[in-house]
């Protein structure tokens, strides 16, 4: 798994994103490329713009921490057409250029803040995570959707 906190490896994700065009077609799934970029941005919004999203309540957070967290922050890659949490569903078409720019900015900000800023940082849904768990979550999600669009 690549290290999103490493400048060279973070740049690899940016280079892959820059290969996308507004006309890219997914190898699987229903999202358009602009929706996929907006979908990927949700993970970062929960870190950098948490006011945009409703925090899960006590029971929901317990379920997320107990059953979803291991799949999200673990080492195993996502399968194609995995279920998506409601707050990650992007139903409307989005501005490709804007969403692409936002995603690249989030990747750069995460890399520049560095691993230390994320070690023990509270997750929106999963409680405190180690820097490695944050890395796994960011890297797996990016890689999954960039592969979805063939880059």
Buried (B, 14 or more C-beta within 10 A) or exposed (E): EBBBBBEEBBEBBBEBBEEBEEEBEBEEBEBBBBBBBBBBBBBBBBBBEEEEBEEBEEEEBEEBBEEBBEEBBEEEEBEEEEEBEEBBEBEEEBEBEEBBEBBBBBBBEBBEBEBEBBBEBEBBBBEEBBBBBBBBBBBBBBBBBBBBBEB
